[in-house]
Every structure is written in C-alpha cells, then in structure tokens.
C-alpha cells in the first residue's frame, strides 16, 4: 500500500477550511474563531463546542444541511475524513461502471452504525444523490438522525437494529439490494480501553487527565466486545448470507495490523474480490477494506 498525504481530489476540504466564508454563512461560528500566529482565522480543535460549530458550518456551506445538531455526549466526527470515505467508495463503484461515478437515487447505500450525526448519508446524498439507509442499535441516535432528516426535508431511511449481535440480519430484507455498505466500526474492545485511549489523546493534546471521551461518543460508537476485528469479522460472516444482495461490502479499518486476520477470513468465505483503499488526512493514513461475492462480469449498476 502506498501512503498518501492529501485528501481525495473531489474532497471539497482539500485546501483546508475557509473560515471567512464559513463564518459568513454561519455567524455563530465566529464566537469560536481566533487568529493563529500567521494571522489566519482558526478555532481551538480541542474544544468540543468549537468543533460542533465548525461541523454545522461545513455541512451548511458545502452540503446544504441547514440544521445539524447532536446530543453533547455523542460522537462529533471530523468532516473531511468522512468525506474521503464517500468519494473513494464512489471510485469503487466507478470501477464497475466504465470508470464513470454513478449518481442518483437508484444507487442504494447501507450505513452500518450511522449514529446521531448521520454524517455519511448527509454527505453522500449531497455529493452524489445516492439513496441511503442508516442503521444503528441506539434508539436515541435514530431519533436524533430522524430529526435531522425532518428539519432538512431529506429522504433518508433509518432502521433500528434490535439485536446487538447482528449487523446485516434483521436489516437487509429478502427483496433488498444495496450497491454499497459502509461502516465506521467501534475501535476498542472494552469501555476501559476506550477511556485509556481518550486519556492518551488528552495527554498528547496537553490537556492533562480528562474523564470525558474525546469529542463525545457513546459506548456503542467507541467499543464492542472483541473490538474492531471482532466487529468486522461478524460483518464478514453475515455478509455471506447476503452475498447476492450487495455489490460491495466495506468497512473502515483503523489499524493496518488488523488487515491480516480479516484477509484470512475473507479468503475463508470465498470472497470473489477484496480491495484495500488507502486514504489520508494530513499525516494520518486511514483505510477501508471492501469485498464482493459477485463476479466482475456480473456487476451492473
């Protein structure tokens, strides 16, 4: 895998944040802006309220989301990295469509663990017009996501996963077909590990010991038994049952070392093709893994 340092070419945030335009569109962001040593406007990215206000402004300016708000304890995601995942998934679909990125509501996408923030469907429907279904095990997250849809008059389908041990079961119906599934899986294996990870982040940021989780996050958003590998392994196992009902399954993989056991499992279930796509946000390299059970000559959009 080759490392990258730049965002996807279609990512609107490749040149950084234009705070002048953002504040003009969302004046409330101005309460959190300040000048950096170079005299440029910025915010304190360690301040949860400032990041929330930035997200609201970004979603309004770039993705036509006039209302976006989440409970204080819920995950407040960095927008540019989420946008990259959507664009690289679009490229994945284009590889089966004569290198033409498909657009429109005929493209069906399933977002596993959509969260209260609903960020992937908001970006994807704005950039490409795809039809999204968002799934979560948290009733509060689903309710908040529904409110975001209602305020913005968006047709995004939302489903509550009632069985926490399942991922695709109980979600994909007998007559459903999805071109993509996407997921940002829980990273940690326990709440204790999540707290330790948070404390390391705050220490690195020079904030000392903090009890709260960095930029929010409910338990289901941050950890699950067995951590990331176990979650994606369950996803792989269940994807076999819906092999002909989805063109590409995918998930973010936060640690490169986690790829090896996932490759072995995908080989075991006879995935027809597996791809690992590298992404980057500055010096941070991230990736997602994608797999399909449908032969190349049978993939039609």
C-alpha positions as CSV (number, residue, x, y, z in Angstrom):
1,X,0.0,0.0,0.0
2,X,1.3,3.5,-0.9
3,X,0.9,6.2,1.7
4,X,-0.9,9.4,0.8
5,X,-0.8,12.9,2.3
6,X,-3.7,14.6,0.5
7,X,-7.4,14.3,0.6
8,X,-9.3,12.8,-2.3
9,X,-9.2,15.1,-5.4
10,X,-13.0,15.6,-5.2
11,X,-12.9,16.4,-1.5
12,X,-14.1,20.0,-1.0
13,X,-11.8,20.4,2.0
14,X,-8.5,19.7,0.3
15,X,-7.4,23.3,0.7
16,X,-8.3,23.5,4.4
17,X,-11.1,25.5,5.9
18,X,-12.1,28.9,4.7
19,X,-13.2,30.4,8.0
20,X,-14.1,33.7,6.4
21,X,-16.7,32.0,4.2
22,X,-17.8,29.7,7.0
23,X,-18.4,32.5,9.5
24,X,-20.3,34.5,6.8
25,X,-22.6,31.5,6.2
26,X,-22.8,30.6,9.9
27,X,-22.1,33.7,12.1
28,X,-22.4,31.6,15.3
29,X,-19.0,30.0,14.4
30,X,-17.5,33.4,14.8
31,X,-17.8,33.0,18.6
32,X,-15.1,30.3,18.4
33,X,-12.7,31.7,15.9
34,X,-9.3,33.2,16.7
35,X,-6.2,34.2,14.8
36,X,-3.3,31.8,14.7
37,X,0.4,33.1,14.7
38,X,0.2,33.6,11.0
39,X,-2.8,35.9,11.4
40,X,-5.2,33.4,9.9
41,X,-8.6,32.5,11.3
42,X,-8.9,29.2,13.1
43,X,-10.6,27.5,16.1
44,X,-9.4,25.5,19.1
45,X,-9.8,22.0,17.7
46,X,-9.6,20.6,21.3
47,X,-12.9,22.5,22.1
48,X,-15.9,20.2,21.6
49,X,-18.3,23.1,21.2
50,X,-16.0,24.8,18.6
51,X,-15.7,21.5,16.6
52,X,-19.5,21.1,16.7
53,X,-20.0,24.7,15.4
54,X,-17.4,24.0,12.7
55,X,-19.3,20.9,11.6
56,X,-22.5,22.8,11.5
57,X,-21.0,25.5,9.3
58,X,-19.3,22.9,7.0
59,X,-22.4,20.9,6.5
60,X,-24.4,24.1,5.8
61,X,-21.9,25.7,3.4
62,X,-20.8,22.6,1.4
63,X,-23.7,20.1,1.8
64,X,-26.8,22.2,2.1
65,X,-27.6,21.0,5.6
66,X,-29.3,23.9,7.3
67,X,-29.9,22.2,10.6
68,X,-27.5,19.7,12.3
69,X,-27.2,19.1,16.0
70,X,-26.4,16.1,18.2
71,X,-26.6,15.5,21.9
72,X,-23.5,16.6,23.8
73,X,-22.4,13.1,24.6
74,X,-22.5,11.8,21.1
75,X,-19.6,11.4,18.6
76,X,-18.8,14.6,16.7
77,X,-16.8,13.4,13.7
78,X,-14.2,15.3,11.7
79,X,-15.9,16.0,8.3
80,X,-13.0,15.8,5.8
81,X,-12.1,12.2,6.6
82,X,-15.7,11.1,6.4
83,X,-16.0,12.9,3.0
84,X,-12.9,10.9,1.8
85,X,-14.6,7.6,2.5
86,X,-17.6,8.6,0.4
87,X,-15.5,9.7,-2.5
88,X,-13.3,6.6,-2.5
89,X,-16.5,4.4,-2.4
90,X,-17.7,6.4,-5.4
91,X,-14.5,5.4,-7.2
92,X,-15.0,1.8,-6.2
93,X,-18.4,1.9,-7.9
94,X,-16.9,3.6,-10.9
95,X,-14.5,0.7,-11.3
96,X,-17.6,-1.4,-12.2
97,X,-19.2,1.3,-14.3
98,X,-16.7,2.1,-17.1
99,X,-14.9,4.4,-14.7
100,X,-17.9,6.7,-14.5
101,X,-19.0,7.6,-11.0
102,X,-22.7,6.7,-10.7
103,X,-25.1,9.3,-9.4
104,X,-28.8,9.4,-8.4
105,X,-31.2,7.6,-6.0
106,X,-31.0,4.4,-7.9
107,X,-27.7,3.8,-6.1
108,X,-28.6,2.2,-2.7
109,X,-26.2,2.5,0.2
110,X,-26.4,1.0,3.7
111,X,-24.6,2.8,6.5
112,X,-24.0,0.5,9.4
113,X,-23.8,2.4,12.7
114,X,-25.0,5.7,11.2
115,X,-25.0,7.4,14.6
116,X,-26.9,10.5,15.7
117,X,-24.6,12.6,13.5
118,X,-25.8,10.8,10.3
119,X,-22.7,12.3,8.6
120,X,-22.2,9.7,5.8
121,X,-25.7,9.8,4.4
122,X,-25.7,13.6,4.6
123,X,-22.5,13.9,2.6
124,X,-23.3,11.1,0.2
125,X,-26.8,12.3,-0.8
126,X,-25.4,15.8,-1.3
127,X,-22.4,14.8,-3.4
128,X,-23.9,12.0,-5.4
129,X,-27.6,11.9,-4.8
130,X,-27.5,8.3,-3.6
131,X,-30.3,6.8,-1.5
132,X,-29.1,5.9,2.0
133,X,-30.4,3.6,4.7
134,X,-28.9,4.3,8.1
135,X,-28.8,1.6,10.8
136,X,-28.0,1.9,14.5
137,X,-28.5,-0.1,17.7
138,X,-29.1,3.1,19.7
139,X,-32.8,4.3,19.7
140,X,-31.7,7.9,20.7
141,X,-29.3,8.0,17.8
142,X,-32.0,7.0,15.4
143,X,-34.4,9.6,16.9
144,X,-31.8,12.4,16.5
145,X,-31.0,11.3,13.0
146,X,-34.7,11.4,12.1
147,X,-34.9,14.9,13.4
148,X,-32.0,16.0,11.2
149,X,-33.8,14.4,8.2
150,X,-37.1,16.1,9.1
151,X,-35.6,19.6,9.5
152,X,-33.7,19.3,6.3
153,X,-36.5,17.5,4.4
154,X,-34.3,14.6,3.5
155,X,-35.5,11.2,2.3
156,X,-33.0,9.0,4.2
157,X,-34.4,5.7,5.6
158,X,-33.5,4.9,9.2
159,X,-33.7,1.5,10.9
160,X,-33.1,0.4,14.5
161,X,-31.1,-2.8,14.8
162,X,-32.8,-4.5,17.7
163,X,-30.4,-7.4,18.0
164,X,-27.0,-6.1,19.1
165,X,-25.3,-9.3,17.9
166,X,-26.4,-8.8,14.4
167,X,-25.2,-6.5,11.6
168,X,-26.9,-7.3,8.4
169,X,-29.5,-9.8,9.7
170,X,-32.7,-8.0,10.6
171,X,-31.7,-5.1,8.3
172,X,-31.4,-6.4,4.8
173,X,-34.8,-7.7,3.7
174,X,-35.4,-10.5,1.2
175,X,-36.1,-8.1,-1.7
176,X,-33.4,-5.5,-0.8
177,X,-30.3,-4.8,-2.9
178,X,-27.5,-2.4,-2.0
179,X,-24.7,-1.3,-4.2
180,X,-22.6,-0.4,-1.1
181,X,-22.4,-1.0,2.6
182,X,-20.2,1.2,4.7
183,X,-19.2,1.3,8.3
184,X,-17.0,3.1,10.9
185,X,-16.8,0.2,13.4
186,X,-16.2,0.5,17.2
187,X,-12.5,0.6,17.7
188,X,-12.0,-0.5,21.3
189,X,-12.6,-3.9,22.9
190,X,-13.9,-2.5,26.2
191,X,-15.1,0.7,27.9
192,X,-11.8,0.6,29.9
193,X,-9.8,0.6,26.7
194,X,-11.9,3.4,25.3
195,X,-11.2,5.5,28.4
196,X,-7.5,4.8,28.3
197,X,-7.4,5.8,24.6
198,X,-9.1,9.0,25.4
199,X,-6.7,9.8,28.3
200,X,-3.8,9.3,25.9
201,X,-5.4,11.7,23.4
202,X,-5.9,14.4,26.0
203,X,-2.4,13.9,27.3
204,X,-1.0,14.3,23.8
205,X,-3.1,17.4,23.4
206,X,-1.5,18.8,26.6
207,X,-4.9,18.9,28.4
208,X,-3.9,16.6,31.3
209,X,-6.1,13.9,32.6
210,X,-9.8,14.0,31.5
211,X,-12.6,11.7,32.3
212,X,-14.8,12.5,29.3
213,X,-14.3,10.9,26.0
214,X,-12.7,12.9,23.3
215,X,-15.3,14.7,21.2
216,X,-18.0,12.7,22.7
217,X,-19.1,9.2,21.8
218,X,-21.5,6.7,23.3
219,X,-20.3,3.2,24.3
220,X,-21.7,1.6,21.1
221,X,-19.8,4.2,19.0
222,X,-16.5,3.5,20.6
223,X,-16.3,-0.1,21.8
224,X,-17.7,-3.6,21.4
225,X,-16.6,-7.0,22.7
226,X,-13.5,-8.1,20.7
227,X,-13.0,-4.6,19.3
228,X,-12.7,-3.7,15.6
229,X,-11.5,-7.1,14.4
230,X,-14.4,-9.0,16.0
231,X,-17.0,-6.5,14.7
232,X,-15.7,-6.7,11.1
233,X,-15.4,-10.5,11.4
234,X,-19.1,-10.7,12.3
235,X,-19.8,-8.4,9.4
236,X,-17.9,-10.7,7.1
237,X,-19.6,-13.8,8.4
238,X,-23.0,-12.3,7.9
239,X,-22.2,-10.8,4.5
240,X,-22.1,-14.4,3.2
241,X,-25.8,-14.7,3.8
242,X,-26.5,-11.6,1.7
243,X,-23.8,-12.3,-0.9
244,X,-26.1,-11.7,-3.9
245,X,-27.9,-8.7,-2.3
246,X,-24.9,-6.3,-2.2
247,X,-22.4,-5.3,-4.8
248,X,-19.7,-4.2,-2.4
249,X,-19.4,-4.6,1.4
250,X,-17.0,-2.3,3.1
251,X,-15.6,-1.1,6.5
252,X,-13.0,1.3,7.8
253,X,-10.1,-0.5,9.4
254,X,-8.3,1.8,11.9
255,X,-5.2,-0.4,12.4
256,X,-3.1,-1.7,9.5
257,X,-2.2,-4.8,11.6
258,X,-5.9,-5.8,11.7
259,X,-6.0,-6.4,7.9
260,X,-4.2,-9.8,8.0
261,X,-6.8,-11.7,10.1
262,X,-9.6,-10.0,8.0
263,X,-7.9,-11.1,4.7
264,X,-7.8,-14.7,6.1
265,X,-11.4,-14.6,7.0
266,X,-12.4,-13.2,3.6
267,X,-10.4,-15.9,1.9
268,X,-12.2,-18.5,4.0
269,X,-15.6,-17.3,3.0
270,X,-14.6,-17.2,-0.7
271,X,-14.9,-13.5,-1.4
272,X,-14.5,-13.1,-5.2
273,X,-12.5,-9.8,-4.8
274,X,-11.1,-7.9,-1.9
275,X,-9.7,-4.4,-2.1
276,X,-8.0,-2.2,0.5
277,X,-8.1,1.5,-0.2
278,X,-5.7,3.9,1.5
279,X,-6.8,7.4,2.4
280,X,-5.1,10.2,4.2
281,X,-5.9,13.3,6.3
282,X,-2.6,15.2,6.5
283,X,-0.1,12.9,8.2
284,X,-2.7,10.4,9.3
285,X,-3.2,7.4,7.0
286,X,-6.5,5.5,7.2
287,X,-8.0,2.8,5.0
288,X,-11.1,0.8,4.3
289,X,-11.5,-2.8,3.2
290,X,-14.1,-3.8,0.6
291,X,-15.2,-7.2,-0.6
292,X,-17.7,-8.7,-3.0
293,X,-19.1,-12.1,-3.8
294,X,-20.3,-11.0,-7.3
295,X,-18.1,-11.8,-10.3
296,X,-16.8,-8.9,-12.3
297,X,-18.8,-9.7,-15.4
298,X,-22.0,-9.8,-13.4
299,X,-21.6,-6.4,-11.7
300,X,-24.1,-4.0,-13.1
301,X,-25.1,-0.6,-11.8
